[in-house]
Amino acid sequence: MGTGREPLVANSSHWGAFTAAREGDGLRIEPHPLDPDPSPLLGNFTDAVSHPARVRRPSIRRGWLERGPGADRRRGDDQFVELDWDDALDLLAGELHRVRSDYGNAAIYGGSYGWASAGRFHHAQSQLHRFLNCLGGFTRSVNTYSHGASVVVLPHIVGAAGARQVIAGGTSWSVIARHTELLVAFGGLRTSNTWMTPGGRTQHTVGAHLDEAASRGMRVASLSPLRDDLPARLPGRWYPITPRGDVAVILALCWVLVTDGLADRAFLDRYTVGAERFLAYLRGDLDGQPKDPDWAAPLCGLAATELRALAHRMAASRTFVHVSWSLQRSEYGEQPVWAGIALAALLGQIGLPGGGFGHGYGSMGDVGGGSLPYELPSLPRGRNPVQSFIPVARVSDMLLAPGAAFDYNGQRRPYPEIRLVYWAGGNPFHHHQDLRRLRHAFARPDTVVVHEPYWTGTARHADIVLPVTTTVERDDLGVGRGDSHLLAMKQVRPPVAEARDDYQIFAGVARRLGVGEEFTEGRTTPEWLAHLYHQWLGQLTGRGYRVPSFAEFWAAGALELPDRRGDQVLLAEFRADPDRYRLDTPSGRIELFSQTVADFGYPDCPGHPAWLRPTESPGALGADQLGLHLIANQPVSRLHSQLDMGAYSQGSKVAGREPVRMHPDDARQRGIAAGDVVRVWNERGSCLAGAVLSEDVLPGVVQLSTGAWFDPSSDLVTCAHGNPNVLTADRGTSRLAQGCAGQHTVVKVEPMTQPVPPVRAFEQPAFVPAPEWRAAPSPAAVAGEGGV
């Protein structure tokens, strides 16, 4: 006799493949049988899909509906009106038509920075950009919050192709496991981040590679303010470094290698340019200050003798120099990346198995995870004829100061004047810094449109909110960069309430604006999935690979990808023959000094690796010297802010707030006990968090992860839930990259002495009944197409 339970269906997420079935209002989740080490984040799915925070119907902000488009400080603090889909899409089409007609397509900002879905077709950013390109284009963003400094500075050091190798793969974990003797990890090696991969990952294998490396004898030197940035499964040593002291350490290690005759001069001569300029800086020829261990010790918190010993140990070992993405998410974030490459070059092991340089190995699951020699299925986005863009982390600047000039990678460009912000698949009220400033910025456009499954902070600050499906409510194709399998992501349950796919929404608006056929090409969602697969199949069969038909693949549920390359060594070909495999830098070699960057004349990013004094320091907060250095790193209980209401994420909360970790001595000095609700604050804002005391945190440091849903519901604090981005500064890494600098800030922490307000982040906004009204005439009448 059967159990009556629904069968499990395969699906995928950015934190891995899984199987699921509907169970009441929630889901029954089990790991995918192909995954040997599934992520515990799958536990967030069980009750999140039908959570009360879901957007259930198209919702229009009352002030916008009654008064029309325009700047409005009530965004984020207004009531909403629920409408039916036809009325909502008519309104949206009319507003897009108005903005394009009156101001041009550059007045539309297509935000969509985020991680909405692991699917290749229902990829919100691709859907939005394709739709806007069909309308004539939009102002776009470039780069990412994750590694915005790296992707700009790396091409100046190792060339554009070399930069892609560093970011998109690098030396494989399997090679590290077999060959590396000493892994020196600046920023640590936080393996919980390796659960995440854009597009998902069928098989999590980093843990197995680390176990192999440990059993062979590899040791890790973890330089981080957090002890647990050194995985417990790895033997090694924690170097408790002062936050932002990494560049000082790297420069001192370089100084020791050079001064003690340990540097590989032959490697520098053959494979690099600019070494003498960099070495002159190390010696102090340029500023009168030798960058020796005695200079570095007070800047990094490590003894000079420790630095000298580590340099000698590195020179005597097959050493892999790793720089976490977290280090470049800070003011002057370009410098640790450049300095790390310089250190690896002085060791002379770049291009050797187990040696050289790596970036992001504790930051993302696909770094070191192999590669594929062909493209993956993807939705064509079309061409964007609009030339205006911003670095992604400069969105507040753009909205607050239209027409103002900004520097970026040798260019000086104006911020466009944005009238309509269209956001699908992202949550800037998680990613962005100084959220109080972002709220002011979001008040400036005429209209803000958001597609969201949930009432996030971004949805609450929108004028038009359209409910979209989650990954378990639709069919798709799932595969991540360098992944082992292409997965059939099959719908697990029907959409909640009136949620629709992004594709359905855009198709409906496109028809109203006369570009329906251009956007859909006449295909339904199932037809698009088959079309994308068959296009991809044609590319592979043309290369001689044997690939099953779409019907065979969909029935099987997974396809092992052919010719996956699991053993790679970064820049191995360049090392073997630097003349034949020249880098696409001006010199064709690794540029330890870049004349191009030097000629830009940026004081915050000179033409070689350098230590630059941070703008903020704990002692600057007040004479009582109780300022603490806050690290706003990635959470272990979720991906960014995704599914923060899920069971696994909620299990990490303290008194319903995001946990803030601090050293027991710091807590004792401030009268704070474990479990207390504390107020974390600086001049930008304040938030409440739940105190966790741990000796894994360096004294003078607190750690508050990102991702708690922004909750400005209390007048007592900027966020009642614990979002650290109410505290972080909204400044670029430098004029070169203008990357996100949100990893570090300086705060004070104190017990919350007033009555603690409730957390309202997951509640619905206030609604009012729809008034009697009629939408403006649809532009479809002019275009000659009807509505949905």
N, C-alpha and C positions, 0 to 999 in steps of 0.2 A: 504493500500500500504506500502511495506517495506521501510526502510530507506536506504538500500544498504550498511549499515555498517556491517563489519564482526562481528560475535558473540564473546562475551568474553569467554576466555578459562582460566581455573585455572592453576596457576603455583605457585612457591614459591621462596623465597630468604632467605638469612641469616637474613634479617630484617623483615621477615614475609611473610605470604601467600598473594596472590593477584590474580586478574583476569585481563586479557589483551586481546587486539585485535590489529591487524595491522591497522595502520592509516597513509596512505602515506608512507613516509620513516621512520616514527617513530611508536610509540605505544600509544594506548589508555589504560590507567591504572586505575583500580578501586580496592578498598580494597576487600579482600575476605569476603563473607557474614558471615563467622564464626568468624571473628576477631572484637571484640568489641572496640578496641583502636588501629587502624592500625598506622604504622609508617609513618611519612611524607617523609622518605627516598625513598618511592616508586616513588616519583616525579623525581628521577634521572633516572628512566628507560625510560621515555617518548622519549627523543631524543638521548640517549646514544648508543642505539643498532646499529644505522647506522652512527654513528659519523665519520667524516673524519679521526679520529685517529685509526680506525680499521686496523688491518693487513689483507690485502686483498689476498695476494698470498704467497706461500713459498718464503722466502727471505734469501739469503746467504750474509754474509759480504764480500765485495769485496776483502779485504786483505787476508782473509782466503781462498777464492775461488781461488785466483791467486797464493798465496804462500804456501798454505797448512797449516795444523795445527801447532800451536806453540804460545808461549807467544807473546802478541802484545799490546802495549800501545795505539794503535789506536782504540781499542774497546770503543764504546760509542762516537766516533768521526770519523766514516768512512761511506762510501757509501755502499749501498746494491744492490744486483742483484736479480731480481725475476726470479724464475725457475718454471717449471711445477712440479707436485707432484711426478711423477716417478723419475725424476732426483734428486729432493731434498731427497727423501727417500733412493735412492741408495747411495747418499753421506753420509747420516746419518748412514745407516747400515754399510757402509765401515769403517767409523770412529769408531763406537762402536766395530767392529771386530778388528781393529788395536789396540785400547787401551786395550781391554781384552787380546789379544794375547801377546802384548809386556809388559804390566805392571800388568795385573791381574785385577780382578773385584774391588778390594779395591781402585783402582785409579779412579773409577767413583763415584762422589758424587751425590746422588739423593736428591736434595734440596727440592723442592716442599713443602715449608712451606707457607701456605696461605689459602685463603678463596674463591677459584675460583667458586665453585658451591654449592648450598644447596642440590643437589641431592645425593642419596645414591649410584647410579651406576656411574654417571658421576662425581665422586669425584676425582679430578685430582691427589691428592696424592696417593690414593689407586690404580688408574690406573698405575701411574708411578712405584710405588713400586712393583706391580704385574709383570709389564713388566720386570723390572730390575732383580727381583728374578728369572724369567724364564731364564734369561741370566746367572745366577750364583751369583747374589747378588751385593751389592754396599755398600759404606760407607754412613751411615745414620746420621741423627741428632736426638737428644732426647730433650724432653721438649718443651716449647713454649716461645715466646717473652712475652706473656701475664702474665704468672705466673711461670716463670722458677725457681725463688728462692723458691716459696712456695712448689712446688711439690717435692723438694729435702729435705727441712728442715722439713716439716710436718710429714713424716714418722718417723723421730727421736723423735717427740714430742707426736704424737697420733697414731703411727703405720701406715702401708701402707693402711690398710682398712679404718682406721679413716681419713687418708689424702684424700682418694677417696670420702668419705662422705662429707668432708669439701668442696672440689673442685666441686664435681658433684651435689651437691644439698643443703645439710645443712638443717637447720630448715626452714619450709615452710613459705612463706609470709602470708598465711592464719592464721597460728599459731601466727606469730608476730602481725598481725592485731587484734587478739582477746586477746592477753595476755601481750604484751610488754607495759610497762609504760614509760620507757626511753630508747631510742635507741641512743647510743653514737657512732657516726660514725667518725672514724679516716680516713681522706681522703674524707669525705663527702659522699653523696648519690646521685650521678649524674644519674638521672633516664633516660636521653637520651641514656645511654649505655644499658639500659635494652630492647631497641628495638632489640638488636642483640642477636642471639643464633646460635651456630654452627648447621647447618642443617635447620635452620628456626624455626619459632614458629607460630602455627596456631592462637592462641589466646593470645593477650597481656593483661595480667590481673594485672600487678604490680600496675598500677594507681588506679584500683578499691580497691585493698588491702590497699594502702596508704590512700585513702579516708576513708575507714572503720576505719583504725587505728586512723586517725585524729579525726573523729567524736566521737570515744570512749574516746579520751583524751590522746593518746600517744604523747609524745614530743620527739624532736630530738635535740641532741647536736652535731652540725657539726663542727669538727675541721679540718679546711682547709684554705689555703690562698685565696680561692675563695668563695665569699658569695653565689653564685648561685649553689654551690655544695649542698646547703640545698634547696630542692624543694620548690617552692612557695606554693604548696598545703599542706605542712606540717607545723604545728606550732612548733616552736623550737627556738634555739638560735645559732647564728654563733659565733664560737670562732676563730678569725682570727689568725691562728697559723703560725709561721715562717716555710717556707718549710724545711723539714727534722727535724723538732722539735718534731715529733710524739712520738718517742721512749722516749725522755726526759719527755714528758707529761705522758706517760703510767707508766714509772718508778716512777715518783713523785706521781701519783695516788695510785700506789701500796704502796709506803712508807706511805702515809696518812692512808690507810686502816689498815696497820699493826700497825703503831704507835698509832693510835687512837682507837685501839681495835675493828675495824670493819671487820677484815678479818675472814673468815670462817675456823678456824683451823681444825675443824672436817673434812671438805671436803678435805683439804690439806692432812691430815693424811691418809684418806681412799682411795683417788682417785689419788694422785700424788706421785711422788718421786722427790727428789732433792730440795724440798722447802727450806730446811735450807741453802743449798748452795746459792740459789737465794736470800734469805732474808739476808744472810751475805753480798752479793754484794750490796743490797739496803742500808744496814746500813753503808756501807763504810769500812767493815772489810777487804776487799780485796785490796782496792786502796786508802783508807783514805778519800774518798769523799762520804758522805751520799747523796743519790739520792732524796733529799727532794724538796719541791716546791721552796724554795729559790735558790737551785742549778739549777732547771729546768727553772725558769722564764726567764733569759736572753737567754737561748737556744731556747725557743719556742715563746717568745713574749707575753706570758700571765702572768698576775700578780699571785704571789704565793697565794693570797687570793682566786682568781678564781679557782685555782687548788684544794685547800682544800675544797671549797664549792662543786665543782663538785664531788669529791670523796665521800663526805657525802651524796650527792643526789643519787649517784649510789647505795650506800649501803642501802638506804632507799626505793629503788624501785625495781620492776622486770625489770632488766636492761639487754639489749642485747648489747654486745660489738662487734662492726663491724670494720673490717680493710679492706680498699679497696685494690684491686689488685695493684692500682697505687703506693702504698707505697712500695711494694716490687720490683717495677721496678726502683730501685735506688741502689746506692752503699750501701752495707750492708743491702740489702733488706730483708734478712732473719730475721732481728731483730724485726721489727714491728709486724710480724706475731707471733713470739715466745712470745714477750712481751704482745701482745693482749690476747693470751691464758692464760698467767700467770695472767693477770688482771682479766679475767673471772673466773679463778680458785680461786683467793683470794676472789671474791664475792660469790663463792660457788653455783652459779646458773647454771652451765653446766649440761645439760640434763633435765632442767625444761622447760615447755612450756613458750616461750616468753623471756627466759633468756639465759645466756651462751654466746657463741662466734659464729661469722659468718665472712665469708671472701668472698668478691666479689659481695655483693648485689647491689652495684651501678656500677658494672663492666660488667655484662652479664645477659641476660634475663632468663637463665635457672637456675641460682642460686636462691634457694628458690622456684623454680617453680614446685616442685613435681618430682616423679620418676616412672619408670616402672619396674616391677619385671622380665623382660625378655629382651633379646637382640633385636636390631632392624635389619632390612635387611641391609646387607653390602656386598661389593665385596670382596671375599677372596684375600689376598695379597700374599699368599704362604710363603715360608720360606727363610730367608736371611742368608746364611751361613757365610757371611763376618762379622767379629767381630769388625771392626773399627767403631767408632762413635765419634761425637763431640756434646757438648751442642749447641743448635741451634744458639745461639747468638755469637758463636766463629768462624764463617765462615771466616772472614777476617784473623784471626790468623792462621787458618788452611792453607789457600791459600798462605799466605805470609811467613810462617815459617814451611814448611814440615819437619817432624822429631823432631821438638822441643817438649818438654814435657809440659803437663798441668796437674794441680791438679783438681780433681773432686770427691767429695763425698767419700773421703778416698782413692781414687785411684790416681796413677800417670801414665799417658798414653801419647804416642807419637801422634802428629798430622800426619795423613797419607799424602802421596804425591799424590795429585789429578791431573789427566791429563784431565779429562772431567767432566764438571759440567752439569747436566741435571736438568732443572728447569721447572716444570709444575704446574700451579695453584698458583703462589705466586709472590710477588714483593719485593725482599730484598732491593731494592732502596726506598722502603717505610719503612720497618720494622727495618732495620739495622741502626746502629749509625756510625757517622763519615764517611759520604758518600765519601769524598775525599779519605779516606783510602780504602774504599770498591772498588772504581774505580781502585786503584792500585792493589788490590787483584784480581779483575776480569781480569786484564791484564795477570795474571800468568799462568792459565791453557792452555793446547793445544787447547781446544775447549769448547765453551759454547753453549748449546742447550736450547732453550726456546720455550714453547708452550704458546701463548698469543692471546687473541682477539684484544688487543690494543698495540700501540707502547709506552709502558711504559718505564721507565728508564732501567728496566731489559732487555726488548727486545732490546733496542738500544745498550746494552753492550753485546749482544750475537753474535755468528757466524752463527748459524742456527736458524731462527725464523719461526715457523710453525703456521699458523692462525687457531685458534680453535673457536668453537661455544660458544655462551653465553647460559645461562640457558633457555632463551625463544626460542631457536632455536633447541630444542631437547626434547624428552620425558624422564621422569625419575620418581623416587619415592622420595617424600619429607617428612622428619620428623626430628625433633630435639630431643635432649636428654631431656627426661621427658615430651615430647610434648603430646598434647591431641588427635591429629589426624595424621594418615598417609594420605598423599595427592598424588593424581595422577597429576604429573607435566606434562602438555600436551604442545606440541610444539605450539607456538603462530605464528611463522613466519618462512620462509625458512632461511637457513644460508646466511649470507652476503658474497658476492663474492665467494671465493673458500674455505671458512672456513670448517673444518671437526671436528668431535668429537675427543677427545683424544683417545677414544677406537679405532676408525677407523685408526688413525695415528699409534698407537702402534701395531695394528694388521698387518698393512702393513710392518712395520719394522721387527716385529717378524717373519713374513713369509720369509723375505729376510735373516734372520739369522737362519732359521731352527727350530724355536720354535713357529711357528704360531698356531699349534694345541694345544700346551700346554697353550698358552696365551688365545686363544678364546674358547677352549673346543668345537669348532664347532658351536658356537652360534652367532646369530646376536644380535643387541641391543634389539629389542623387545623380543627376546627369553631369553636374560639375565634378563630383567625386570620380565618376568613371572617366570623364574627359581628362582630368589632371593625371590620373593614373596611366591612361593610355598614352598621353604625351610623354610621360616619364618612361614608360615601357619602351616607346619607340627610340628614345635616346640610348637606353641600355642595350636593346637588341642590336642597334647600330654599332655598338662597341663589342658585340660578340657575347653578351651575357644572355643566359636563358632565364626568362622571367614569366611566371604564370599570368593568365588572363585576369582581368579584374574580378570576374565572377569566381574564379578559383581562389584568388587571394582573399576575397571577402568571406567566402565560405570557410577557409582555413583560419582566418582571424589574424594571421601574422605571416610575414615573409622575411626570412633571413637575408640580409642585404649582401650581395656578392662583393668579393674583392675588398673587404674592409681591411684597412692598414692599421694594425695594432702596435707595431714596433717602429717608432719614429724617433729620430734624434734631431733636435732643432739645429739648423744651419750646418748639417753634416756635409752636404754637397759643397757649400761655400768653403768649408774648411779643407775639403779634399782638393778643390781647385778654385781658388778665389778669382782667377782670371776668367775662367769659363763661366762660373756661376756668380758673377758680380752682383752685389746688392744694388738696388735702384736708389742709392744715395748719390749725391753729386760726385763723390769719390769712388763709388763702387765698393766701399769698405765700411766697417763699423765706425761711426763718427763719434769719437769721444769729445771732440770739439766740433760744433757745427757753425760754420761761417754764416749759413743761412739764418739760423736762429739768432746769432750774435748781431747780424745786420738789422734784425727787427727792432733792436734797441729796447727790449723790455727789461726794466730793472727787476721784475719779479720772475724772470726766466732767462738767465744769461746763456751764453753759448756753450756751456759745459756744466757738468754736475756741480752743485754748490749748496752749502748750508745757508739758509735764509732764516732770520729770526722770526718766529711766529708773532702775529699781531696780538693774540691773546695769551695770557699766562695766568695760572691760578693766583699768584700774588697780587695781580692787578685789581682784584675785586674789592679789596678793602684792607684796612690796617690790621684787622683781626687775623688775617692770613688763613681764613677758613675756606678759601676757594678750593674747589676740587676740579680735577680734569675729567670731563665726561667723555666716554667712548660710546658712540651711537652705532653699534654694530648690527649685523643681521641676526634675527631671532632664531632660536633652535626649534620653536614650536609651530612655525608656519613659514610660508614663502612671502616675504614682504608683509603686506597687510591682508593677504588673501585668507579668507575663511577664519578670521580672528574669532568669530563666534563659535567655531568648531570645538569639539570636545577636547582634542589634544591641546589646542592653543589655550582654551579656558582652564585646563588643568595646570598650566604654568603660572596663572595669575596669583597675586597675593592681595587679599582683601578686595578682590575684583579689579585690581589695577595691574598694570605691567610691572614686573619685578625690577627693582633697581638694586644691583649688587654693590656692596662697599666693604672695605676692610673693617674688621671688628674694632680696631683702634680708632678709626675715623668715626664710626658710629658711637662709640663710647664717649668721645670728645664732644659729640653733639647731642647726647642724651637720647640716642635712637636705639631701640631694641628690635630684634627680628620680628617681622610681621607688622610693624608699625606702618601706618600710612604717613608718608613724608611729602613735603613740598620741595620740589627741585626748581630752582629759579635762577634767572639772571636778568639783565636789562631788556632782553627781547621778549621774555614771557615766563610762564611757570606751568608746572604740571604736577599732578599727584601720582605717586607710585608706591608700591609695597616693598618695604625694606627686606633685603636678604643679605645676611652677613657671611662673608667668605674670605678666607685667607688666600684664595686663588686670585684675588684682585690686589694689585699693588697698592700700598698705602698712598693716599693722595689722589686716588683714581676711583671713579664710579662708572659702572657700566649699565646702560639703559638701552635695550635694543629698540630698533625701529619697528613700526608695524601696528602698534595699538591704534585702533580707529580713533581719529580725532574727535574729541568731545568738548566743545566750547560751551556746554549748557550751564555752567556755573559762573557766577560773577566773581567767585573767590580765586579762580585760576584760569589760565588760558586753555588748559585741557585737563579735564577731571579724570582721564583714563590712563595717561602716561605716555603720550607721544613726544619723543625727544626733539622732534623737529619744530616744536614751539620754542626751542632753546638754541638751535643751531643757526649759524650766520648764513645769510643769503649772499655769498660772495663766490666768485669764480676762483679756481685754483691759481690761475695767472692769466695774463693777457694773451698768452699763447693759446691755451686750450679752453679757458672759461669752463672747466669741468666742475662737477659737484664737489664742494668742500665740506660735506655734512658729517664726516666721521667723528670730528672732535669739536668740543667747545669747553668753556669753563663755566662752572655753576657753583651755587651754594645749595646745601641740603639741610633741612631742618624738620623737626617733628611738626605735623599738622595739628595745631592747637584748637582750631575752630571746628565746628561740626562738619563732618566729612560729607560732601554732597554725593548723591548717587551717580553711578555711571549710566548715561543715557545714550551711549554711542550706537546701540543696537535697536533702539526704538524707532518706530515710524515717525515721520514728521506730522505736523498737524494738517488736517485736511478740512476744506469747506466745500459745501455742495456747489456743483457747477452752476453758474448764473445763466440767464437767458442771453445767448449771443450767437453770432454767426461768424464763421471764419471769413477772411478776405477771399476774394475770387481766386481760385487756383490758377497758377501760371500754366497748368496743363491745358486750359482752354485756349490759350494763345499757341501752345506748342502742338495742339491737335491730338493729344492723348488723354484718355480718361484716367480716373483714379484706380485704386486697387479693385 
